[in-house]
Amino acid sequence: MDMLFFFAACLGLAETVDLFMGKDFLIFMGKQMDEKDYDTEKVFKVERWLFAADAIGCFILSKGSLVGFWGQMAVLAILFATLFLHAWVLNSEKYMTASGIKKKQGKRAAREAWRNRKKGDGGRQR
């Protein structure tokens, strides 16, 4: 488990350095999020500090015997808070461009239409 936290810390450190240089290799890696839908300058300003906190926390957890059980629990709580903040930044319209906001509103409208659809019962009437 210590090695897992160590490798996660190294990955977080690499992403932090890239974000401070104005580049990214981890956030917009998949097909789910498009970089042009976000104001990357604003996102990078916040995400660099979140990834720095993640890297430091994972380095601390990789040497967990130094901080003890309750220290590890505190670091895990901080890591879960940063995870929540990562999700908040990438879902907040404050950090999106106009095209990203339009896509998000379109997805929201499609989700509402799906929830409000009439439930078919196979043509049978009761």
BALUM-636277 format. One line per 2 residues: their letters; for each residue x, y, z of N, C-alpha, C, O, CB. Coordinates in nm, 2 decimals, decimal comma, always signed. Glycine has a CB too. Example, Ala and Ser with C-alpha at 12.3 -4.5 7.8 and 13.67 -1.06 7.14 Angstrom:
<vofis>
as> +1,32/-0,57/+0,78/+1,23/-0,45/+0,78/+1,32/-0,33/+0,78/+1,42/-0,33/+0,85/+1,13/-0,45/+0,90 | +1,28/-0,22/+0,71/+1,37/-0,11/+0,71/+1,29/+0,00/+0,79/+1,34/+0,11/+0,80/+1,41/-0,06/+0,57
</vofis>
This chain:
<vofis>
md> +0,08/-0,12/+0,00/+0,00/+0,00/+0,00/+0,09/+0,13/+0,00/+0,05/+0,23/-0,06/-0,09/+0,00/+0,12 | +0,20/+0,12/+0,07/+0,29/+0,23/+0,07/+0,34/+0,27/-0,07/+0,35/+0,38/-0,10/+0,41/+0,21/+0,16
ml> +0,37/+0,17/-0,15/+0,42/+0,19/-0,28/+0,31/+0,25/-0,37/+0,33/+0,34/-0,46/+0,46/+0,06/-0,35 | +0,18/+0,21/-0,35/+0,07/+0,27/-0,42/+0,06/+0,42/-0,39/+0,04/+0,50/-0,48/-0,06/+0,20/-0,38
ff> +0,07/+0,46/-0,27/+0,06/+0,60/-0,23/+0,19/+0,67/-0,28/+0,18/+0,79/-0,33/+0,05/+0,62/-0,08 | +0,30/+0,61/-0,29/+0,42/+0,67/-0,34/+0,41/+0,70/-0,49/+0,44/+0,81/-0,53/+0,54/+0,58/-0,31
fa> +0,36/+0,60/-0,56/+0,34/+0,62/-0,71/+0,23/+0,73/-0,74/+0,24/+0,81/-0,83/+0,30/+0,49/-0,78 | +0,12/+0,73/-0,66/+0,02/+0,83/-0,67/+0,08/+0,97/-0,64/+0,05/+1,07/-0,71/-0,10/+0,80/-0,58
ac> +0,17/+0,98/-0,54/+0,23/+1,10/-0,51/+0,32/+1,15/-0,62/+0,33/+1,27/-0,65/+0,32/+1,09/-0,38 | +0,40/+1,06/-0,68/+0,48/+1,09/-0,80/+0,40/+1,14/-0,91/+0,44/+1,24/-0,98/+0,57/+0,97/-0,84
lg> +0,29/+1,08/-0,94/+0,20/+1,12/-1,05/+0,14/+1,26/-1,01/+0,14/+1,35/-1,10/+0,08/+1,02/-1,07 | +0,10/+1,28/-0,89/+0,05/+1,42/-0,85/+0,16/+1,52/-0,86/+0,13/+1,64/-0,90/-0,01/+1,41/-0,71
la> +0,28/+1,49/-0,82/+0,39/+1,58/-0,83/+0,42/+1,62/-0,98/+0,44/+1,74/-1,01/+0,52/+1,53/-0,77 | +0,42/+1,52/-1,07/+0,44/+1,55/-1,21/+0,33/+1,64/-1,27/+0,36/+1,73/-1,34/+0,45/+1,42/-1,29
et> +0,21/+1,61/-1,23/+0,09/+1,70/-1,28/+0,10/+1,84/-1,22/+0,07/+1,93/-1,29/-0,04/+1,63/-1,24 | +0,15/+1,85/-1,09/+0,16/+1,98/-1,03/+0,27/+2,06/-1,11/+0,25/+2,18/-1,14/+0,20/+1,97/-0,88
vd> +0,38/+2,00/-1,14/+0,49/+2,07/-1,21/+0,44/+2,11/-1,35/+0,46/+2,22/-1,39/+0,61/+1,98/-1,22 | +0,37/+2,02/-1,42/+0,31/+2,06/-1,55/+0,21/+2,17/-1,54/+0,21/+2,26/-1,63/+0,25/+1,94/-1,61
lf> +0,13/+2,17/-1,44/+0,03/+2,28/-1,43/+0,09/+2,41/-1,40/+0,05/+2,52/-1,44/-0,07/+2,24/-1,32 | +0,20/+2,41/-1,32/+0,27/+2,54/-1,29/+0,34/+2,59/-1,42/+0,37/+2,71/-1,43/+0,38/+2,52/-1,18
mg> +0,37/+2,50/-1,51/+0,43/+2,53/-1,64/+0,32/+2,57/-1,74/+0,36/+2,60/-1,86/+0,52/+2,42/-1,69 | +0,20/+2,56/-1,71/+0,09/+2,59/-1,80/+0,05/+2,48/-1,89/-0,01/+2,50/-2,00/+0,13/+2,71/-1,88
kd> +0,09/+2,36/-1,86/+0,06/+2,24/-1,95/-0,02/+2,14/-1,86/-0,04/+2,16/-1,74/+0,19/+2,17/-2,00 | -0,07/+2,04/-1,93/-0,15/+1,94/-1,86/-0,13/+1,80/-1,93/-0,12/+1,80/-2,05/-0,30/+1,97/-1,86
fl> -0,12/+1,70/-1,85/-0,11/+1,57/-1,91/-0,21/+1,47/-1,84/-0,22/+1,36/-1,89/+0,03/+1,51/-1,90 | -0,29/+1,51/-1,74/-0,37/+1,42/-1,67/-0,52/+1,46/-1,67/-0,60/+1,37/-1,68/-0,32/+1,41/-1,53
if> -0,55/+1,59/-1,66/-0,69/+1,63/-1,64/-0,78/+1,60/-1,76/-0,88/+1,54/-1,75/-0,70/+1,78/-1,60 | -0,73/+1,64/-1,88/-0,81/+1,63/-2,00/-0,76/+1,51/-2,08/-0,76/+1,52/-2,21/-0,81/+1,76/-2,08
mg> -0,73/+1,40/-2,02/-0,67/+1,29/-2,09/-0,78/+1,20/-2,16/-0,75/+1,15/-2,26/-0,59/+1,21/-1,99 | -0,89/+1,19/-2,10/-0,99/+1,10/-2,15/-1,08/+1,17/-2,25/-1,06/+1,28/-2,29/-1,08/+1,04/-2,04
kq> -1,18/+1,09/-2,29/-1,28/+1,14/-2,39/-1,40/+1,21/-2,33/-1,48/+1,28/-2,40/-1,33/+1,03/-2,48 | -1,41/+1,21/-2,20/-1,53/+1,26/-2,13/-1,53/+1,41/-2,13/-1,63/+1,48/-2,14/-1,54/+1,21/-1,99
md> -1,41/+1,47/-2,11/-1,40/+1,62/-2,10/-1,32/+1,67/-2,21/-1,21/+1,62/-2,25/-1,34/+1,66/-1,96 | -1,36/+1,78/-2,27/-1,29/+1,85/-2,38/-1,22/+1,97/-2,32/-1,29/+2,05/-2,26/-1,39/+1,88/-2,50
ek> -1,10/+1,99/-2,35/-1,02/+2,10/-2,30/-1,08/+2,24/-2,35/-1,07/+2,34/-2,28/-0,88/+2,09/-2,34 | -1,14/+2,24/-2,47/-1,19/+2,37/-2,52/-1,32/+2,41/-2,45/-1,36/+2,53/-2,47/-1,21/+2,36/-2,67
dy> -1,38/+2,33/-2,37/-1,50/+2,36/-2,29/-1,47/+2,43/-2,16/-1,56/+2,47/-2,09/-1,58/+2,24/-2,26 | -1,34/+2,44/-2,12/-1,30/+2,50/-2,00/-1,20/+2,61/-2,02/-1,12/+2,62/-2,11/-1,23/+2,39/-1,91
dt> -1,21/+2,71/-1,93/-1,11/+2,82/-1,92/-0,99/+2,76/-1,85/-0,98/+2,76/-1,73/-1,17/+2,95/-1,85 | -0,89/+2,71/-1,93/-0,78/+2,63/-1,88/-0,69/+2,72/-1,78/-0,64/+2,66/-1,69/-0,70/+2,58/-1,99
ek> -0,68/+2,84/-1,81/-0,60/+2,93/-1,72/-0,66/+2,93/-1,58/-0,59/+2,91/-1,48/-0,59/+3,07/-1,77 | -0,80/+2,94/-1,57/-0,86/+2,94/-1,44/-0,85/+2,80/-1,37/-0,83/+2,79/-1,25/-1,01/+2,98/-1,45
vf> -0,88/+2,70/-1,45/-0,87/+2,56/-1,40/-0,73/+2,53/-1,35/-0,72/+2,47/-1,24/-0,91/+2,46/-1,51 | -0,63/+2,57/-1,43/-0,49/+2,54/-1,39/-0,45/+2,61/-1,26/-0,38/+2,56/-1,18/-0,40/+2,57/-1,50
kv> -0,50/+2,73/-1,24/-0,47/+2,81/-1,12/-0,52/+2,73/-0,99/-0,45/+2,74/-0,89/-0,53/+2,95/-1,12 | -0,64/+2,67/-1,00/-0,69/+2,60/-0,88/-0,63/+2,46/-0,88/-0,59/+2,41/-0,77/-0,84/+2,60/-0,89
er> -0,63/+2,39/-0,99/-0,59/+2,25/-0,99/-0,44/+2,23/-0,95/-0,41/+2,13/-0,89/-0,62/+2,19/-1,12 | -0,36/+2,33/-0,98/-0,22/+2,31/-0,94/-0,20/+2,30/-0,79/-0,12/+2,22/-0,74/-0,13/+2,42/-0,99
wl> -0,28/+2,37/-0,72/-0,27/+2,37/-0,57/-0,33/+2,24/-0,52/-0,29/+2,18/-0,42/-0,33/+2,49/-0,51 | -0,44/+2,20/-0,58/-0,51/+2,07/-0,54/-0,42/+1,95/-0,56/-0,41/+1,87/-0,48/-0,64/+2,06/-0,61
fa> -0,35/+1,95/-0,68/-0,26/+1,84/-0,70/-0,14/+1,85/-0,61/-0,08/+1,74/-0,58/-0,22/+1,84/-0,85 | -0,09/+1,97/-0,58/+0,02/+1,98/-0,48/-0,02/+1,92/-0,35/+0,06/+1,85/-0,29/+0,06/+2,12/-0,47
ad> -0,14/+1,95/-0,30/-0,19/+1,90/-0,18/-0,20/+1,74/-0,18/-0,17/+1,67/-0,09/-0,33/+1,96/-0,14 | -0,25/+1,69/-0,30/-0,26/+1,55/-0,32/-0,13/+1,48/-0,31/-0,11/+1,38/-0,25/-0,33/+1,52/-0,45
ai> -0,03/+1,54/-0,38/+0,11/+1,49/-0,38/+0,17/+1,48/-0,24/+0,22/+1,38/-0,20/+0,20/+1,57/-0,48 | +0,15/+1,59/-0,17/+0,21/+1,60/-0,03/+0,14/+1,49/+0,06/+0,20/+1,42/+0,13/+0,20/+1,74/+0,03
gc> +0,01/+1,49/+0,05/-0,07/+1,39/+0,13/-0,03/+1,25/+0,10/-0,02/+1,17/+0,19/-0,21/+1,41/+0,11 | -0,01/+1,22/-0,03/+0,02/+1,08/-0,07/+0,17/+1,05/-0,02/+0,20/+0,93/+0,01/+0,01/+1,06/-0,22
fi> +0,26/+1,15/-0,03/+0,39/+1,12/+0,02/+0,39/+1,10/+0,17/+0,46/+1,01/+0,22/+0,48/+1,25/-0,01 | +0,31/+1,17/+0,24/+0,29/+1,15/+0,39/+0,24/+1,01/+0,41/+0,28/+0,94/+0,50/+0,20/+1,26/+0,45
ls> +0,13/+0,97/+0,34/+0,08/+0,84/+0,36/+0,17/+0,72/+0,32/+0,16/+0,61/+0,37/-0,05/+0,82/+0,28 | +0,26/+0,75/+0,22/+0,36/+0,64/+0,19/+0,46/+0,62/+0,30/+0,51/+0,51/+0,31/+0,43/+0,68/+0,06
kg> +0,47/+0,72/+0,39/+0,55/+0,70/+0,51/+0,46/+0,71/+0,63/+0,49/+0,79/+0,72/+0,67/+0,80/+0,51 | +0,36/+0,64/+0,63/+0,25/+0,65/+0,73/+0,30/+0,63/+0,88/+0,24/+0,68/+0,97/+0,14/+0,56/+0,71
sl> +0,40/+0,55/+0,90/+0,45/+0,53/+1,03/+0,50/+0,66/+1,10/+0,52/+0,66/+1,22/+0,55/+0,42/+1,03 | +0,53/+0,76/+1,02/+0,58/+0,88/+1,08/+0,48/+0,97/+1,15/+0,50/+1,04/+1,24/+0,65/+0,96/+0,97
vg> +0,35/+0,95/+1,10/+0,25/+1,04/+1,15/+0,15/+0,96/+1,24/+0,06/+1,03/+1,31/+0,17/+1,10/+1,04 | +0,15/+0,83/+1,25/+0,06/+0,76/+1,33/-0,07/+0,74/+1,27/-0,10/+0,79/+1,16/+0,05/+0,82/+1,47
fw> -0,16/+0,67/+1,34/-0,29/+0,63/+1,29/-0,38/+0,76/+1,27/-0,43/+0,78/+1,16/-0,36/+0,54/+1,38 | -0,39/+0,84/+1,37/-0,47/+0,96/+1,36/-0,42/+1,06/+1,26/-0,50/+1,14/+1,20/-0,49/+1,03/+1,50
gq> -0,29/+1,07/+1,25/-0,23/+1,15/+1,14/-0,27/+1,11/+1,00/-0,30/+1,19/+0,91/-0,08/+1,16/+1,16 | -0,27/+0,97/+0,99/-0,31/+0,92/+0,86/-0,46/+0,94/+0,83/-0,49/+0,97/+0,72/-0,28/+0,76/+0,86
ma> -0,54/+0,94/+0,93/-0,68/+0,96/+0,92/-0,70/+1,11/+0,88/-0,79/+1,14/+0,79/-0,76/+0,93/+1,05 | -0,63/+1,20/+0,94/-0,64/+1,34/+0,90/-0,59/+1,37/+0,76/-0,66/+1,44/+0,69/-0,55/+1,43/+1,00
vl> -0,49/+1,30/+0,72/-0,44/+1,32/+0,58/-0,54/+1,26/+0,48/-0,57/+1,32/+0,38/-0,30/+1,25/+0,56 | -0,60/+1,15/+0,51/-0,70/+1,09/+0,43/-0,82/+1,18/+0,42/-0,88/+1,19/+0,31/-0,75/+0,95/+0,48
ai> -0,86/+1,25/+0,53/-0,97/+1,34/+0,52/-0,94/+1,46/+0,43/-1,02/+1,51/+0,35/-1,01/+1,39/+0,66 | -0,81/+1,51/+0,43/-0,77/+1,61/+0,34/-0,78/+1,57/+0,20/-0,82/+1,64/+0,11/-0,63/+1,66/+0,38
lf> -0,73/+1,44/+0,17/-0,73/+1,39/+0,04/-0,87/+1,38/-0,02/-0,90/+1,40/-0,13/-0,66/+1,26/+0,03 | -0,97/+1,33/+0,07/-1,11/+1,33/+0,02/-1,16/+1,47/+0,00/-1,25/+1,48/-0,09/-1,19/+1,25/+0,13
at> -1,12/+1,56/+0,08/-1,17/+1,70/+0,05/-1,12/+1,75/-0,08/-1,19/+1,82/-0,16/-1,12/+1,80/+0,17 | -0,99/+1,72/-0,11/-0,93/+1,77/-0,24/-1,00/+1,69/-0,36/-1,02/+1,75/-0,46/-0,78/+1,74/-0,25
lf> -1,04/+1,57/-0,34/-1,11/+1,49/-0,44/-1,25/+1,56/-0,47/-1,29/+1,58/-0,58/-1,14/+1,35/-0,39 | -1,32/+1,60/-0,36/-1,44/+1,68/-0,37/-1,42/+1,81/-0,45/-1,50/+1,85/-0,54/-1,51/+1,70/-0,24
lh> -1,31/+1,88/-0,42/-1,28/+2,01/-0,48/-1,24/+1,99/-0,63/-1,28/+2,07/-0,71/-1,17/+2,08/-0,41 | -1,17/+1,88/-0,66/-1,14/+1,85/-0,80/-1,28/+1,84/-0,88/-1,29/+1,90/-0,99/-1,06/+1,72/-0,82
aw> -1,37/+1,76/-0,83/-1,50/+1,74/-0,89/-1,58/+1,87/-0,90/-1,64/+1,90/-1,01/-1,58/+1,64/-0,82 | -1,57/+1,95/-0,80/-1,64/+2,08/-0,80/-1,59/+2,17/-0,91/-1,67/+2,24/-0,98/-1,64/+2,15/-0,66
vl> -1,46/+2,18/-0,92/-1,40/+2,27/-1,02/-1,43/+2,23/-1,16/-1,47/+2,31/-1,24/-1,24/+2,27/-1,00 | -1,43/+2,10/-1,18/-1,46/+2,05/-1,32/-1,61/+2,05/-1,35/-1,64/+2,03/-1,47/-1,40/+1,92/-1,34
ns> -1,69/+2,07/-1,25/-1,84/+2,07/-1,28/-1,89/+2,21/-1,27/-2,01/+2,24/-1,30/-1,91/+1,98/-1,19 | -1,81/+2,31/-1,22/-1,86/+2,44/-1,20/-1,86/+2,52/-1,33/-1,76/+2,52/-1,40/-1,77/+2,51/-1,09
ek> -1,97/+2,60/-1,35/-1,98/+2,68/-1,47/-1,88/+2,80/-1,46/-1,85/+2,86/-1,56/-2,12/+2,73/-1,49 | -1,83/+2,83/-1,34/-1,74/+2,94/-1,32/-1,61/+2,91/-1,40/-1,54/+3,01/-1,44/-1,71/+2,96/-1,17
ym> -1,57/+2,79/-1,42/-1,45/+2,75/-1,49/-1,47/+2,71/-1,63/-1,37/+2,65/-1,69/-1,38/+2,65/-1,41 | -1,59/+2,72/-1,68/-1,62/+2,68/-1,82/-1,62/+2,79/-1,92/-1,65/+2,91/-1,88/-1,75/+2,60/-1,82
ta> -1,60/+2,76/-2,04/-1,62/+2,86/-2,15/-1,77/+2,85/-2,19/-1,85/+2,77/-2,14/-1,53/+2,83/-2,27 | -1,81/+2,94/-2,28/-1,95/+2,94/-2,33/-1,99/+2,81/-2,39/-2,10/+2,76/-2,37/-1,97/+3,05/-2,43
sg> -1,90/+2,74/-2,46/-1,94/+2,61/-2,52/-1,96/+2,51/-2,42/-2,04/+2,42/-2,43/-1,83/+2,57/-2,63 | -1,88/+2,51/-2,31/-1,89/+2,41/-2,21/-2,02/+2,43/-2,13/-2,08/+2,33/-2,09/-1,77/+2,42/-2,11
ik> -2,06/+2,56/-2,10/-2,18/+2,58/-2,03/-2,30/+2,54/-2,12/-2,39/+2,48/-2,06/-2,20/+2,74/-2,00 | -2,29/+2,56/-2,25/-2,40/+2,52/-2,34/-2,41/+2,37/-2,34/-2,53/+2,31/-2,33/-2,38/+2,57/-2,48
kk> -2,30/+2,29/-2,34/-2,31/+2,15/-2,34/-2,36/+2,10/-2,20/-2,44/+2,00/-2,20/-2,17/+2,09/-2,36 | -2,32/+2,16/-2,10/-2,37/+2,12/-1,96/-2,52/+2,14/-1,95/-2,59/+2,06/-1,90/-2,30/+2,20/-1,85
qg> -2,57/+2,26/-2,00/-2,71/+2,28/-2,00/-2,79/+2,19/-2,09/-2,90/+2,14/-2,06/-2,74/+2,43/-2,04 | -2,73/+2,15/-2,20/-2,79/+2,05/-2,29/-2,80/+1,91/-2,23/-2,90/+1,84/-2,24/-2,71/+2,04/-2,42
kr> -2,70/+1,88/-2,15/-2,70/+1,75/-2,08/-2,80/+1,75/-1,97/-2,87/+1,65/-1,95/-2,56/+1,71/-2,03 | -2,81/+1,86/-1,90/-2,91/+1,88/-1,80/-3,05/+1,87/-1,85/-3,14/+1,80/-1,79/-2,89/+2,01/-1,72
aa> -3,08/+1,93/-1,97/-3,21/+1,93/-2,03/-3,24/+1,78/-2,07/-3,36/+1,74/-2,06/-3,22/+2,02/-2,15 | -3,14/+1,71/-2,13/-3,17/+1,57/-2,17/-3,19/+1,49/-2,05/-3,28/+1,40/-2,05/-3,05/+1,52/-2,24
re> -3,12/+1,51/-1,94/-3,15/+1,43/-1,81/-3,29/+1,46/-1,76/-3,35/+1,36/-1,72/-3,04/+1,47/-1,71 | -3,33/+1,58/-1,76/-3,47/+1,62/-1,72/-3,57/+1,55/-1,81/-3,67/+1,50/-1,76/-3,49/+1,77/-1,71
aw> -3,55/+1,55/-1,94/-3,64/+1,49/-2,03/-3,65/+1,34/-2,00/-3,76/+1,28/-2,01/-3,60/+1,52/-2,18 | -3,54/+1,28/-1,97/-3,54/+1,14/-1,94/-3,61/+1,11/-1,82/-3,69/+1,01/-1,81/-3,39/+1,08/-1,93
rn> -3,60/+1,19/-1,72/-3,67/+1,17/-1,59/-3,82/+1,19/-1,60/-3,90/+1,13/-1,54/-3,61/+1,26/-1,48 | -3,86/+1,28/-1,69/-4,00/+1,32/-1,71/-4,07/+1,24/-1,81/-4,19/+1,26/-1,84/-4,01/+1,47/-1,74
rk> -4,00/+1,14/-1,87/-4,07/+1,06/-1,98/-4,18/+0,98/-1,92/-4,18/+0,95/-1,80/-3,96/+0,97/-2,05 | -4,27/+0,94/-2,00/-4,38/+0,86/-1,96/-4,34/+0,72/-1,95/-4,27/+0,67/-2,04/-4,51/+0,87/-2,05
kg> -4,36/+0,66/-1,84/-4,32/+0,52/-1,82/-4,42/+0,43/-1,89/-4,54/+0,43/-1,86/-4,32/+0,48/-1,67 | -4,38/+0,36/-1,99/-4,46/+0,27/-2,07/-4,48/+0,14/-1,99/-4,39/+0,09/-1,93/-4,41/+0,24/-2,21
dg> -4,60/+0,08/-2,00/-4,62/-0,05/-1,94/-4,66/-0,15/-2,04/-4,73/-0,25/-2,02/-4,74/-0,03/-1,83 | -4,60/-0,14/-2,16/-4,61/-0,24/-2,26/-4,75/-0,24/-2,33/-4,79/-0,34/-2,39/-4,60/-0,38/-2,20
gr> -4,82/-0,12/-2,33/-4,94/-0,11/-2,40/-5,06/-0,16/-2,32/-5,18/-0,14/-2,36/-4,94/-0,18/-2,52 | -5,04/-0,21/-2,20/-5,15/-0,26/-2,12/-5,21/-0,14/-2,04/-5,14/-0,06/-1,99/-5,11/-0,37/-2,03
qr> -5,34/-0,14/-2,03/-5,41/-0,04/-1,94/-5,46/-0,11/-1,82/-5,50/-0,22/-1,82/-5,52/+0,03/-2,02 | -5,46/-0,03/-1,71/-5,50/-0,09/-1,58/-5,63/-0,03/-1,54/-5,69/-0,06/-1,44/-5,40/-0,07/-1,47
</vofis>
